[in-house]
């Protein structure tokens, strides 16, 4: 029982020493956290810009499909997801 108590006191004593010396280590950790936070925020900003650009491109693509279907209303051919020709086609012809 006394061994357990003495080992707990040693651990508590070590923690007291670490608390007294954590000034430089704490500053280093704070700098690392700041750098990681800055990197995260830049990455998040880049993600949002790409997401906005993708949204604009998709919107433009759907508008182009709608215009193509409107101008091609005299024909039975409609453009869109349900009307793609999924058959295999040659990329090059001989």
Buried (B, 14 or more C-beta within 10 A) or exposed (E): EEEEEEEEEEEEEEEEEEEEEEEEEEEEEEEEEEEEEEEEEEEEEEEEEEEEEEEEEEEEEEEEBEEEBEEEEEEEEEBEEEEEEEEEEEEEEE
